[in-house]
Amino acid sequence: MPRNEPVLLTVILNWRTPEMTLRATDAALREMEGIAGEITIVDNDSQDGSFERMQEEVTARGWSRVRVLQSGRNGGFGAGNNVGIRAGMADGTAPDYIYILNSDAFPDPGAIRALLTHLEAHPKTGFAGSYIHGEDGDPHLTTFRFPSIASEFEGAIRFGPVSRWLKARAVPVPIPEATTRVDWLAGASLMMRAEVLEEIGLFDEGFFLYFEETDLCHRAKNAGYPTDFVRESSVTHIGSVSTGMKEWQAVPGYWFASRRRYFSKTHGRAYGVLATLAHVAGGGLHRLRCLVTGRKPADPPGFLRDLIAHEFRRPAPQAPRTRSDTAPVNGV
């Protein structure tokens, strides 16, 4: 028997930020008022008491629409969210939409409803994401084009004339003033059509962190389901709380591994190597200009060296596992 209203499953991934995750859950619960569905918090094997703390709070606050699950391992952003997506609804039914919300993201009034309304009105759209801003109101750039050889050179050289020449290939897209189509969106607030995930698969768990949303949106677009930026949906985001990205003194190995996997998976190994060479060429010219002008290079020390090393290093063998990018879940 067909349902009269769409059912939404919200998934919030926690890693050692239980208080903030509960705050995000509280905001999501408020914005899901009048929307059929549930919230699943997934603790990504924090091993710091987060799981128990959140279970206790959910019970104490009487949040009947919220449950807390334990992933059992920290497989990264995509793997953790896949745990919640696979679990589906508590009664075993399949949701119509999946909403991924960061633990440090708090939907503003009407934010979730706006995404749901947009997807309901545009059945060919696969994913829809929000306008993201900081607690100070400053906008966060979360709208992007897919990476390419040209974008790697443009992003690395950091030179005005080149950037103007390759403007249409640059990965960052200036924040649109109205709802529009983009290649991909950051996953801080991203709603996905469940039937699209059933067709293309879930997050690829080969990405520990970074590029997993890029890959998912790329697969969706190739299958004929584009991604839309919904300006009417606004979300407050702190950013980099779990990853500590703002304090990075060096880029971690998993970022390089994810970048390499993305290019190799979407365009082939040879293309990935050329993309790295383009980045190295642009980065080398950037450093030469910094040397002449006395400025400090924009990248962390040793970035190009590490990029080259990771590009040409033989990948470590991985243990066999179920393919997360094709496995259906609870009807999804």
GUZAZA-834605 format. One line per 10 residues: number of its first residue (from 1); their letters; for each residue x, y, z of N, C-alpha, C. Coordinates in Angstrom, 3 decimals, padded with zeros to 6 digits. Example, Ala and Ser with C-alpha at 12.3 -4.5 7.8 and 13.67 -1.06 7.14 Angstrom:
2
1) as) 013.190:-005.690:007.800:012.300:-004.500:007.800:013.200:-003.300:007.800 | 012.850:-002.250:007.080:013.670:-001.060:007.140:012.900:000.030:007.870;
END
This chain:
332
1) mprnepvllt) 000.856:-001.195:000.000:000.000:000.000:000.000:000.893:001.246:000.000 | 000.730:002.166:-000.934:001.603:003.344:-001.002:001.444:004.242:000.211 | 002.584:004.861:000.600:002.561:005.774:001.736:002.099:007.143:001.281 | 001.406:007.830:002.182:000.881:009.147:001.847:001.926:010.243:001.976 | 002.943:010.011:002.779:003.979:011.022:002.979:005.351:010.372:002.953 | 006.374:011.098:002.506:007.719:010.519:002.447:008.284:010.275:003.841 | 009.097:009.248:003.957:009.730:008.891:005.225:011.224:009.203:005.133 | 011.713:009.887:006.145:013.092:010.374:006.154:013.891:009.720:007.275 | 015.050:009.202:006.937:016.002:008.701:007.928:017.183:009.659:007.995 | 017.390:010.270:009.162:018.540:011.153:009.379:019.647:010.368:010.070;
11) vilnwrtpem) 020.860:010.452:009.537:022.007:009.751:010.104:023.034:010.787:010.555 | 023.438:010.698:011.820:024.452:011.596:012.384:025.596:010.748:012.906 | 026.788:010.992:012.405:027.962:010.203:012.774:028.739:010.892:013.885 | 029.022:010.149:014.942:029.774:010.693:016.080:031.150:010.049:016.173 | 032.133:010.881:016.425:033.454:010.373:016.802:034.027:011.312:017.868 | 033.839:010.894:019.112:034.415:011.584:020.268:033.922:013.019:020.455 | 032.707:013.301:019.990:032.084:014.611:020.237:030.644:014.408:020.686 | 030.412:013.666:021.773:029.031:013.308:022.134:028.134:014.501:022.428 | 028.641:015.515:023.128:027.794:016.663:023.466:027.379:017.412:022.212 | 028.309:017.569:021.291:027.978:018.270:020.054:027.024:017.448:019.199;
21) tlratdaalr) 027.223:016.141:019.183:026.326:015.266:018.435:024.912:015.346:018.985 | 024.776:015.387:020.298:023.447:015.522:020.911:022.826:016.872:020.567 | 023.655:017.892:020.478:023.146:019.211:020.079:022.638:019.177:018.639 | 023.388:018.507:017.753:022.948:018.376:016.365:021.657:017.564:016.285 | 021.569:016.524:017.103:020.370:015.693:017.123:019.160:016.490:017.590 | 019.359:017.298:018.612:018.273:018.132:019.127:017.756:019.073:018.040 | 018.691:019.695:017.304:018.295:020.610:016.228:017.571:019.858:015.110 | 018.066:018.652:014.767:017.425:017.874:013.715:016.030:017.421:014.134 | 015.889:017.022:015.395:014.571:016.615:015.895:013.560:017.754:015.776 | 014.008:018.942:016.125:013.129:020.115:016.030:012.691:020.327:014.596;
31) emegiageit) 013.615:020.196:013.657:013.303:020.456:012.251:012.586:019.295:011.571 | 012.548:018.128:012.216:011.797:017.003:011.669:010.373:016.946:012.206 | 010.004:017.937:012.987:008.625:018.004:013.471:007.663:018.053:012.286 | 006.716:017.125:012.264:005.768:017.066:011.161:006.256:016.266:009.968 | 007.489:015.726:010.038:008.051:014.892:008.970:008.134:013.464:009.485 | 007.640:012.528:008.736:007.709:011.127:009.140:009.144:010.633:009.057 | 009.580:009.946:010.110:010.928:009.406:010.057:011.592:009.315:011.403 | 012.890:009.017:011.375:013.670:008.791:012.588:015.063:009.371:012.430 | 015.789:009.385:013.554:017.194:009.784:013.567:018.019:008.627:014.116 | 019.091:008.299:013.412:020.024:007.288:013.891:021.377:007.945:014.130;
41) ivdndsqdgs) 021.850:007.868:015.371:023.201:008.311:015.702:024.101:007.088:015.618 | 025.190:007.202:014.891:026.170:006.114:014.803:027.447:006.561:015.496 | 027.823:005.839:016.545:029.119:006.116:017.161:030.173:005.319:016.409 | 031.167:006.027:015.869:032.162:005.412:014.991:033.321:004.829:015.798 | 032.966:003.969:016.756:033.952:003.275:017.585:034.861:004.260:018.322 | 034.227:005.260:018.973:034.990:006.293:019.673:035.844:005.744:020.809 | 035.342:004.737:021.529:036.057:004.112:022.641:036.436:005.111:023.727 | 035.558:006.117:023.920:035.817:007.115:024.967:034.585:007.333:025.844 | 033.625:006.412:025.748:032.398:006.564:026.511:031.301:007.298:025.771 | 031.580:007.738:024.545:030.579:008.478:023.767:029.305:007.667:023.574;
51) fermqeevta) 029.468:006.407:023.205:028.306:005.567:022.906:027.377:005.470:024.117 | 027.948:005.161:025.267:027.143:005.018:026.480:026.522:006.351:026.895 | 027.307:007.411:026.780:026.825:008.740:027.140:025.613:009.131:026.289 | 025.681:008.890:024.980:024.584:009.268:024.090:023.366:008.375:024.309 | 023.580:007.097:024.556:022.451:006.215:024.862:021.695:006.696:026.097 | 022.445:007.042:027.127:021.833:007.508:028.373:021.041:008.793:028.147 | 021.608:009.720:027.382:020.947:011.001:027.151:019.691:010.854:026.293 | 019.757:010.010:025.284:018.591:009.790:024.431:017.437:009.233:025.269 | 017.756:008.316:026.164:016.728:007.756:027.043:016.216:008.800:028.023 | 017.151:009.544:028.635:016.764:010.538:029.639:015.908:011.649:029.040;
61) rgwsrvrvlq) 016.166:012.014:027.800:015.418:013.096:027.161:014.120:012.614:026.513 | 013.900:011.314:026.540:012.662:010.781:025.974:012.569:010.920:024.470 | 013.696:010.807:023.799:013.709:010.950:022.342:013.311:009.619:021.702 | 012.032:009.395:021.535:011.539:008.126:021.019:011.870:007.920:019.542 | 012.172:008.998:018.832:012.472:008.889:017.401:013.968:008.758:017.135 | 014.744:008.579:018.199:016.207:008.533:018.064:016.728:007.212:018.616 | 017.658:006.597:017.880:018.374:005.448:018.439:019.864:005.633:018.191 | 020.661:004.977:019.035:022.112:005.097:018.975:022.692:003.726:018.637 | 023.492:003.668:017.591:024.122:002.426:017.166:025.635:002.526:017.300 | 026.278:001.396:017.451:027.736:001.321:017.520:028.245:000.690:016.225;
71) sgrnggfgag) 029.179:001.374:015.565:029.690:000.863:014.293:030.587:-000.358:014.494 | 031.273:-000.412:015.627:032.165:-001.537:015.886:033.566:-001.360:015.356 | 033.753:-000.399:014.454:035.091:-000.074:013.944:035.058:001.322:013.368 | 036.186:001.994:013.402:036.270:003.322:012.804:036.786:003.173:011.382 | 035.842:002.970:010.463:036.224:002.822:009.065:036.200:004.117:008.293 | 035.971:005.251:008.996:035.937:006.540:008.335:034.522:007.066:008.168 | 034.423:008.216:007.507:033.150:008.914:007.351:032.119:008.086:006.582 | 032.510:007.588:005.424:031.566:006.838:004.602:031.127:005.553:005.262 | 032.074:004.805:005.815:031.747:003.532:006.459:030.814:003.741:007.640 | 031.069:004.776:008.434:030.218:005.039:009.585:028.803:005.402:009.176;
81) nnvgiragma) 028.671:006.266:008.179:027.337:006.624:007.704:026.626:005.426:007.075 | 027.394:004.547:006.418:026.789:003.354:005.840:026.145:002.468:006.903 | 026.731:002.433:008.107:026.143:001.647:009.192:024.723:002.130:009.473 | 024.555:003.444:009.568:023.227:004.003:009.830:022.275:003.807:008.668 | 022.784:003.955:007.441:021.922:003.792:006.271:021.462:002.342:006.151 | 022.390:001.408:006.337:022.031:-000.010:006.242:021.018:-000.411:007.309 | 021.117:000.174:008.484:020.211:-000.179:009.575:018.771:000.166:009.233 | 018.587:001.174:008.388:017.243:001.568:007.989:016.413:002.048:009.163 | 015.113:001.889:009.060:014.212:002.308:010.121:014.131:001.232:011.201 | 013.802:001.645:012.408:013.774:000.718:013.534:012.775:-000.414:013.329;
91) dgtapdyiyi) 011.690:-000.164:012.572:010.679:-001.198:012.366:010.967:-002.074:011.150 | 012.134:-001.863:010.534:012.523:-002.685:009.400:012.082:-002.177:008.051 | 011.326:-001.100:008.000:010.894:-000.552:006.714:012.003:000.287:006.102 | 011.891:000.550:004.826:012.891:001.338:004.112:012.445:002.793:004.014 | 013.333:003.734:004.283:012.981:005.150:004.138:012.967:005.559:002.672 | 012.315:006.666:002.394:012.326:007.228:001.039:013.540:008.113:000.799 | 014.020:008.738:001.875:015.156:009.647:001.779:016.102:009.408:002.954 | 017.398:009.637:002.688:018.433:009.579:003.720:019.021:010.977:003.854 | 019.108:011.457:005.078:019.686:012.781:005.323:020.937:012.614:006.178 | 022.085:012.981:005.607:023.362:012.918:006.316:023.638:014.284:006.934;
101) lnsdafpdpg) 023.814:014.308:008.252:024.067:015.551:008.970:025.312:015.392:009.814 | 026.255:016.307:009.677:027.462:016.267:010.497:027.130:016.479:011.966 | 027.973:015.948:012.819:027.754:016.101:014.258:027.987:017.527:014.728 | 028.638:018.344:013.897:028.876:019.746:014.247:028.076:020.675:013.343 | 026.935:020.172:012.845:026.057:020.957:011.971:024.657:020.994:012.570 | 024.040:022.183:012.537:022.762:022.390:013.221:021.772:023.049:012.253 | 020.775:022.280:011.803:019.818:022.824:010.831:019.082:024.051:011.370 | 019.050:025.112:010.570:018.280:026.306:010.907:016.800:026.033:010.637 | 015.909:026.888:011.130:014.472:026.669:010.916:014.120:026.447:009.443 | 013.439:025.340:009.181:012.984:025.021:007.831:013.999:024.324:006.955;
111) airallthle) 015.215:024.079:007.475:016.292:023.558:006.634:016.002:022.165:006.092 | 015.578:021.268:006.955:015.330:019.891:006.514:014.103:019.834:005.611 | 013.067:020.551:005.988:011.849:020.589:005.179:012.136:021.110:003.772 | 013.022:022.102:003.646:013.332:022.677:002.338:013.995:021.643:001.423 | 014.906:020.838:001.969:015.551:019.804:001.169:014.549:018.741:000.740 | 013.713:018.320:001.664:012.711:017.304:001.359:011.723:017.798:000.305 | 011.263:019.025:000.453:010.327:019.610:-000.509:010.956:019.697:-001.894 | 012.233:020.056:-001.930:012.924:020.180:-003.218:013.012:018.824:-003.918 | 013.405:017.795:-003.193:013.535:016.479:-003.811:012.168:015.919:-004.222 | 011.156:016.194:-003.437:009.813:015.750:-003.802:009.346:016.435:-005.088;
121) ahpktgfags) 009.723:017.692:-005.261:009.291:018.462:-006.431:010.150:018.191:-007.663 | 011.339:017.601:-007.461:012.253:017.364:-008.586:012.673:015.889:-008.567 | 011.841:015.010:-009.073:012.088:013.568:-008.969:013.323:013.077:-009.713 | 013.871:013.871:-010.611:015.075:013.460:-011.331:016.351:013.833:-010.580 | 016.224:014.656:-009.552:017.382:015.053:-008.759:017.713:013.955:-007.751 | 018.993:013.582:-007.679:019.388:012.518:-006.762:019.650:012.993:-005.359 | 020.434:014.086:-005.239:020.846:014.604:-003.938:020.556:016.096:-003.856 | 020.362:016.571:-002.619:020.157:018.006:-002.390:020.875:018.395:-001.114 | 021.573:019.528:-001.158:022.336:019.978:000.003:022.056:021.415:000.353 | 022.503:021.789:001.545:022.151:023.077:002.138:023.203:024.158:001.918;
131) yihgedgdph) 022.774:025.381:002.132:023.676:026.525:002.287:024.256:026.420:003.698 | 025.571:026.439:003.804:026.252:026.249:005.087:026.911:027.547:005.528 | 026.746:027.889:006.792:027.396:029.091:007.327:027.900:028.807:008.741 | 028.859:029.597:009.183:029.409:029.430:010.510:028.516:030.038:011.578 | 028.905:029.853:012.821:028.132:030.417:013.930:028.163:031.936:013.913 | 029.192:032.495:013.251:029.288:033.944:013.118:028.520:034.467:011.908 | 027.880:033.561:011.171:027.105:033.958:009.996:027.891:033.959:008.703 | 029.214:033.802:008.780:030.021:033.796:007.565:029.741:032.541:006.742 | 029.580:032.697:005.434:029.275:031.532:004.590:030.464:030.586:004.488 | 030.165:029.298:004.407:031.180:028.277:004.173:031.030:027.776:002.744;
141) lttfrfpsia) 032.135:027.729:002.029:032.096:027.265:000.642:031.948:025.746:000.617 | 030.835:025.252:000.091:030.570:023.810:000.021:030.066:023.388:-001.350 | 030.152:024.263:-002.335:029.682:023.973:-003.692:030.885:023.821:-004.620 | 030.906:022.710:-005.371:032.128:022.386:-006.105:031.861:021.750:-007.468 | 032.897:021.850:-008.338:032.962:021.070:-009.565:033.795:019.825:-009.288 | 033.663:018.832:-010.151:034.490:017.646:-010.007:035.944:017.989:-010.340 | 036.896:017.432:-009.601:038.314:017.691:-009.872:038.734:017.163:-011.242 | 039.741:017.825:-011.812:040.248:017.432:-013.121:041.731:017.805:-013.189 | 042.381:017.440:-014.284:043.780:017.818:-014.478:043.912:019.337:-014.477 | 043.003:020.016:-015.179:043.051:021.476:-015.246:042.835:022.103:-013.875;
151) sefegairfg) 041.914:021.572:-013.107:041.641:022.144:-011.782:042.811:021.920:-010.837 | 043.523:020.803:-011.001:044.695:020.554:-010.161:045.777:021.599:-010.418 | 045.994:021.924:-011.684:046.995:022.939:-012.009:046.549:024.311:-011.504 | 045.289:024.649:-011.745:044.770:025.963:-011.318:044.833:026.123:-009.809 | 044.447:025.082:-009.070:044.428:025.191:-007.621:045.809:025.261:-007.008 | 046.788:024.659:-007.681:048.138:024.619:-007.129:048.952:025.867:-007.455 | 048.745:026.449:-008.641:049.586:027.576:-009.043:049.207:028.872:-008.331 | 047.928:029.014:-007.971:047.471:030.180:-007.202:047.934:031.494:-007.849 | 047.618:031.653:-009.116:048.063:032.828:-009.873:046.862:033.392:-010.627 | 046.545:034.656:-010.359:045.350:035.285:-010.881:045.075:035.080:-012.352;
161) pvsrwlkara) 046.029:035.377:-013.245:045.761:035.206:-014.675:045.398:033.767:-015.047 | 046.064:032.796:-014.426:045.768:031.394:-014.708:044.381:031.034:-014.177 | 044.078:031.523:-012.983:042.766:031.232:-012.393:041.636:031.825:-013.218 | 041.853:033.011:-013.782:040.827:033.608:-014.644:040.680:032.812:-015.934 | 041.791:032.329:-016.454:041.785:031.536:-017.691:041.053:030.204:-017.475 | 041.257:029.595:-016.310:040.660:028.291:-016.002:039.483:028.412:-015.046 | 038.843:029.552:-015.059:037.740:029.806:-014.133:036.657:028.735:-014.197 | 036.350:028.273:-015.392:035.274:027.296:-015.563:035.690:025.885:-015.170 | 036.971:025.694:-014.831:037.457:024.371:-014.442:037.831:024.298:-012.968 | 037.861:025.436:-012.291:038.236:025.440:-010.874:037.245:024.626:-010.063;
171) vpvpipeatt) 037.737:023.910:-009.055:036.856:023.073:-008.227:035.870:023.916:-007.417 | 036.300:024.946:-006.693:035.322:025.736:-005.922:034.374:026.502:-006.841 | 033.099:026.452:-006.515:032.088:027.226:-007.219:031.618:028.331:-006.284 | 031.708:029.594:-006.679:031.209:030.660:-005.812:029.811:030.349:-005.315 | 029.554:030.601:-004.049:028.285:030.220:-003.446:027.129:030.846:-004.220 | 026.260:030.024:-004.793:025.144:030.561:-005.586:024.174:031.361:-004.714 | 023.562:032.349:-005.309:022.583:033.161:-004.587:021.192:032.552:-004.626 | 021.012:031.524:-005.449:019.711:030.860:-005.560:019.938:029.370:-005.759 | 018.898:028.611:-005.585:018.966:027.165:-005.780:019.433:026.860:-007.200 | 020.406:025.949:-007.306:020.965:025.640:-008.620:021.627:024.273:-008.597;
181) rvdwlagasl) 022.011:023.807:-009.751:022.671:022.507:-009.887:024.184:022.676:-009.767 | 024.838:021.744:-009.085:026.291:021.736:-008.960:026.778:020.308:-009.190 | 028.102:020.151:-009.310:028.639:018.795:-009.463:028.532:018.018:-008.149 | 029.047:018.641:-007.068:028.975:017.953:-005.780:028.981:018.956:-004.638 | 028.510:018.481:-003.499:028.402:019.306:-002.298:029.093:018.610:-001.138 | 029.645:019.378:-000.223:030.190:018.797:001.002:029.067:018.137:001.789 | 029.399:017.069:002.513:028.379:016.248:003.146:027.934:016.677:004.520 | 028.127:017.934:004.888:027.689:018.378:006.214:026.181:018.323:006.366 | 025.454:018.563:005.279:023.985:018.529:005.270:023.556:018.129:003.872 | 023.356:016.835:003.681:023.097:016.306:002.340:021.965:015.283:002.394;
191) mmraevleei) 020.892:015.532:001.637:019.771:014.608:001.576:019.830:013.831:000.272 | 019.609:012.521:000.386:019.780:011.626:-000.759:018.520:010.798:-000.982 | 018.187:010.617:-002.227:017.027:009.791:-002.575:017.410:008.318:-002.390 | 016.641:007.583:-001.602:016.989:006.202:-001.273:017.052:005.315:-002.506 | 016.170:005.528:-003.463:016.164:004.686:-004.653:017.407:004.918:-005.514 | 018.007:006.101:-005.398:019.261:006.357:-006.105:020.387:005.564:-005.449 | 020.427:005.561:-004.118:021.439:004.773:-003.415:021.275:003.282:-003.715 | 020.046:002.844:-003.859:019.808:001.443:-004.195:020.401:001.110:-005.552 | 020.380:002.094:-006.461:020.903:001.860:-007.809:022.420:001.989:-007.885 | 022.979:003.014:-007.253:024.412:003.279:-007.416:025.263:002.748:-006.273;
201) glfdegffly) 024.651:002.380:-005.151:025.404:001.926:-004.000:025.608:003.017:-002.965 | 026.119:002.627:-001.814:026.338:003.563:-000.709:027.710:004.209:-000.835 | 028.151:004.859:000.242:029.492:005.436:000.251:030.521:004.330:000.024 | 031.531:004.628:-000.771:032.641:003.704:-000.999:033.542:003.744:000.235 | 033.632:002.633:000.943:034.389:002.594:002.186:035.894:002.531:001.973 | 036.323:002.538:000.720:037.746:002.656:000.435:038.282:004.052:000.711 | 037.374:005.022:000.848:037.755:006.381:001.250:037.611:006.462:002.772 | 038.689:006.679:003.474:038.572:006.823:004.924:037.958:008.180:005.271 | 038.480:009.212:004.658:037.975:010.567:004.891:038.395:011.444:003.719 | 037.478:012.270:003.246:037.644:013.170:002.106:037.466:012.427:000.780;
211) feetdlchra) 036.815:013.107:-000.147:036.516:012.645:-001.501:035.379:011.614:-001.547 | 034.853:011.177:-000.394:033.770:010.195:-000.458:032.475:010.813:-000.995 | 032.180:012.072:-000.622:030.997:012.735:-001.183:031.198:013.021:-002.669 | 032.428:013.396:-003.031:032.739:013.670:-004.435:032.477:012.430:-005.274 | 032.962:011.314:-004.797:032.775:010.038:-005.504:031.301:009.663:-005.592 | 030.561:009.822:-004.495:029.150:009.444:-004.491:028.352:010.306:-005.465 | 028.585:011.623:-005.444:027.887:012.520:-006.376:028.290:012.240:-007.820 | 029.547:011.851:-008.026:030.013:011.524:-009.374:029.299:010.277:-009.899 | 029.158:009.270:-009.049:028.437:008.065:-009.455:026.966:008.363:-009.737 | 026.378:009.220:-008.894:024.972:009.577:-009.101:024.786:010.321:-010.420;
221) knagyptdfv) 025.677:011.270:-010.687:025.555:012.034:-011.938:025.719:011.126:-013.149 | 026.664:010.199:-013.085:026.861:009.271:-014.202:025.637:008.394:-014.437 | 024.878:008.154:-013.370:023.664:007.347:-013.489:022.447:008.188:-013.873 | 022.657:009.506:-014.031:021.568:010.378:-014.460:020.851:011.110:-013.349 | 021.473:011.154:-012.145:020.839:011.808:-011.002:021.741:012.945:-010.488 | 021.476:014.167:-010.878:022.327:015.290:-010.488:022.124:015.704:-009.031 | 022.989:016.612:-008.608:022.964:017.153:-007.246:022.590:018.626:-007.292 | 021.690:019.046:-006.404:021.245:020.433:-006.362:021.627:021.095:-005.039 | 022.060:022.335:-005.145:022.285:023.196:-003.983:020.987:023.944:-003.716 | 020.442:023.789:-002.519:019.152:024.393:-002.175:019.402:025.578:-001.240;
231) ressvthigs) 019.326:026.759:-001.790:019.678:027.965:-001.024:018.710:028.214:000.134 | 017.474:027.749:000.010:016.481:027.984:001.066:016.746:027.152:002.313 | 017.595:026.136:002.186:017.964:025.295:003.328:019.270:025.798:003.912 | 019.224:026.263:005.152:020.388:026.886:005.777:020.785:026.115:007.034 | 022.081:025.853:007.175:022.587:025.060:008.298:023.812:025.741:008.906 | 023.817:025.826:010.225:024.968:026.367:010.951:025.985:025.261:011.158 | 027.232:025.535:010.822:028.275:024.502:010.861:029.528:025.049:011.531 | 030.058:024.273:012.462:031.310:024.682:013.113:032.485:024.283:012.244 | 032.581:023.012:011.892:033.587:022.565:010.931:034.866:022.056:011.547 | 035.340:020.879:011.062:036.637:020.290:011.421:036.775:019.958:012.893;
241) vstgmkewqa) 035.659:019.741:013.574:035.747:019.440:015.003:036.356:018.067:015.235 | 035.885:017.054:014.507:036.400:015.699:014.699:037.752:015.496:014.036 | 037.965:016.114:012.865:039.191:015.863:012.104:040.351:016.736:012.535 | 040.084:017.895:013.144:041.153:018.813:013.517:041.824:019.460:012.327 | 041.122:019.514:011.185:041.724:019.993:009.943:042.261:021.416:010.071 | 041.594:022.253:010.855:042.008:023.648:010.966:043.394:023.781:011.588 | 043.805:022.749:012.352:045.094:022.815:013.017:046.155:021.960:012.325 | 045.844:021.427:011.138:046.813:020.577:010.454:048.129:021.325:010.222 | 049.229:020.713:010.658:050.557:021.206:010.318:051.111:020.455:009.108 | 050.544:019.286:008.854:050.893:018.483:007.680:049.642:017.749:007.246;
251) vpgywfasrr) 049.519:017.527:005.946:048.350:016.832:005.419:048.479:015.346:005.729 | 047.481:014.732:006.359:047.586:013.313:006.735:047.556:012.397:005.527 | 048.095:011.202:005.723:048.189:010.239:004.638:046.854:009.855:004.045 | 045.790:009.821:004.873:044.500:009.394:004.331:043.939:010.384:003.318 | 044.329:011.664:003.411:043.870:012.627:002.400:044.495:012.296:001.048 | 045.792:012.028:001.044:046.465:011.666:-000.206:045.904:010.361:-000.771 | 045.650:009.394:000.114:045.112:008.112:-000.333:043.733:008.279:-000.958 | 042.903:009.131:-000.358:041.563:009.357:-000.890:041.622:010.065:-002.236 | 042.510:011.037:-002.341:042.656:011.760:-003.609:043.076:010.804:-004.719 | 044.063:009.985:-004.430:044.532:009.029:-005.438:043.421:008.060:-005.825;
261) ryfskthgra) 042.672:007.576:-004.846:041.589:006.633:-005.134:040.525:007.280:-006.003 | 040.204:008.539:-005.716:039.162:009.211:-006.485:039.546:009.317:-007.960 | 040.749:009.831:-008.229:041.152:010.012:-009.633:041.269:008.670:-010.348 | 041.858:007.676:-009.681:042.020:006.365:-010.317:040.672:005.711:-010.583 | 039.739:005.855:-009.649:038.438:005.214:-009.778:037.580:005.873:-010.851 | 037.600:007.197:-010.910:036.708:007.904:-011.829:037.288:008.084:-013.226 | 038.621:008.168:-013.340:039.229:008.456:-014.644:040.309:007.471:-015.066 | 040.739:006.594:-014.178:041.805:005.659:-014.511:043.140:006.103:-013.937 | 044.019:005.139:-013.780:045.318:005.387:-013.133:046.160:006.416:-013.888 | 046.197:006.320:-015.219:047.027:007.247:-015.998:046.560:008.684:-015.802;
271) ygvlatlahv) 045.245:008.889:-015.797:044.705:010.233:-015.584:045.099:010.742:-014.206 | 045.043:009.855:-013.203:045.424:010.261:-011.859:046.868:010.712:-011.775 | 047.734:010.011:-012.462:049.151:010.401:-012.482:049.319:011.762:-013.151 | 048.627:011.977:-014.261:048.715:013.277:-014.946:048.156:014.400:-014.070 | 047.098:014.114:-013.308:046.543:015.118:-012.398:047.567:015.489:-011.331 | 048.285:014.494:-010.830:049.321:014.770:-009.831:050.468:015.573:-010.445 | 050.883:015.218:-011.639:051.957:015.970:-012.302:051.532:017.412:-012.561 | 050.263:017.622:-012.916:049.749:018.980:-013.121:049.796:019.754:-011.809 | 049.448:019.091:-010.706:049.492:019.760:-009.405:050.929:020.092:-009.018 | 051.828:019.170:-009.264:053.239:019.406:-008.936:053.797:020.554:-009.771;
281) aggglhrlrc) 053.438:020.604:-011.057:053.901:021.701:-011.916:053.375:023.036:-011.414 | 052.076:023.100:-011.125:051.509:024.343:-010.606:052.081:024.711:-009.258 | 052.240:023.706:-008.384:052.805:023.974:-007.068:054.247:024.428:-007.142 | 055.012:023.859:-008.080:056.400:024.284:-008.246:056.493:025.733:-008.695 | 055.619:026.130:-009.620:055.612:027.525:-010.075:055.158:028.462:-008.954 | 054.228:027.999:-008.145:053.791:028.805:-006.988:054.953:029.038:-006.023 | 055.717:028.003:-005.770:056.845:028.136:-004.848:057.942:029.014:-005.428 | 058.150:028.915:-006.735:059.143:029.774:-007.387:058.739:031.240:-007.263 | 057.470:031.522:-007.448:056.988:032.902:-007.314:057.111:033.374:-005.861 | 056.855:032.477:-004.915:057.010:032.831:-003.502:058.469:033.119:-003.167;
291) lvtgrkpadp) 059.367:032.351:-003.776:060.792:032.565:-003.547:061.220:033.932:-004.047 | 060.711:034.329:-005.206:061.062:035.624:-005.799:060.466:036.778:-004.997 | 059.236:036.595:-004.511:058.541:037.689:-003.819:058.749:037.685:-002.305 | 059.366:036.618:-001.799:059.607:036.554:-000.360:058.397:036.129:000.451 | 057.386:035.593:-000.194:056.199:035.141:000.517:056.338:033.679:000.929 | 055.489:033.266:001.865:055.491:031.889:002.333:054.541:031.066:001.466 | 054.947:029.880:001.014:054.043:029.036:000.221:052.763:028.707:000.993 | 051.661:028.562:000.252:050.361:028.356:000.888:050.200:026.954:001.458 | 050.873:025.965:000.878:050.735:024.591:001.347:051.601:024.330:002.578 | 051.241:023.323:003.376:052.097:022.939:004.502:053.470:022.489:004.003;
301) pgflrdliah) 054.485:022.572:004.838:055.829:022.133:004.427:055.816:020.669:003.975 | 056.509:020.410:002.887:056.633:019.042:002.399:055.422:018.511:001.659 | 054.445:019.372:001.338:053.211:018.885:000.717:053.477:018.236:-000.651 | 054.226:018.901:-001.522:054.470:018.344:-002.850:055.262:017.052:-002.770 | 056.240:017.006:-001.863:057.025:015.778:-001.682:056.113:014.620:-001.265 | 055.213:014.900:-000.309:054.305:013.856:000.164:053.308:013.454:-000.921 | 052.860:014.426:-001.720:051.923:014.132:-002.802:052.551:013.169:-003.800 | 053.797:013.446:-004.175:054.503:012.574:-005.127:054.715:011.190:-004.527 | 055.123:011.156:-003.261:055.391:009.871:-002.603:054.139:009.003:-002.544 | 053.003:009.597:-002.202:051.761:008.826:-002.107:051.238:008.425:-003.483;
311) efrrpapqap) 051.485:009.246:-004.482:050.990:008.930:-005.823:051.677:007.692:-006.387 | 052.957:007.560:-006.137:053.710:006.473:-006.755:054.031:005.335:-005.791 | 053.476:005.412:-004.583:053.638:004.325:-003.625:052.648:003.219:-003.948 | 053.085:001.986:-003.815:052.183:000.857:-004.049:051.145:000.817:-002.932 | 049.842:000.775:-003.272:048.817:000.751:-002.225:048.946:-000.489:-001.349 | 048.697:-000.314:-000.053:048.727:-001.445:000.862:047.552:-002.369:000.559 | 047.764:-003.689:000.631:046.642:-004.611:000.372:045.559:-004.462:001.424 | 044.307:-004.584:000.998:043.176:-004.460:001.904:042.537:-005.820:002.116 | 042.027:-006.025:003.327:041.338:-007.273:003.627:040.051:-007.344:002.822 | 039.661:-008.541:002.382:038.409:-008.666:001.631:037.225:-008.205:002.469;
321) rtrsdtapvn) 036.243:-007.557:001.826:035.040:-007.130:002.518:033.903:-007.013:001.511 | 032.700:-006.940:002.028:031.554:-006.733:001.168:031.679:-005.381:000.487 | 031.385:-005.319:-000.778:031.522:-004.052:-001.508:030.445:-003.075:-001.078 | 030.868:-002.031:-000.388:029.909:-001.066:000.153:029.268:-000.223:-000.933 | 029.940:-000.126:-002.095:029.376:000.736:-003.128:028.391:000.003:-004.025 | 028.057:-001.259:-003.675:027.017:-001.948:-004.427:026.016:-002.660:-003.541 | 026.334:-002.813:-002.258:025.471:-003.605:-001.390:024.192:-002.864:-001.026 | 023.013:-003.476:-001.264:021.765:-002.841:-000.824:021.596:-002.958:000.671 | 020.746:-002.139:001.245:020.548:-002.140:002.675:019.089:-001.965:002.998 | 018.525:-002.936:003.692:017.161:-002.805:004.228:016.204:-002.232:003.180;
331) gv) 016.373:-002.687:001.966:015.529:-002.165:000.892:016.113:-000.955:000.206 | 017.265:-000.430:000.737:017.887:000.754:000.141:019.060:000.311:-000.700;
END
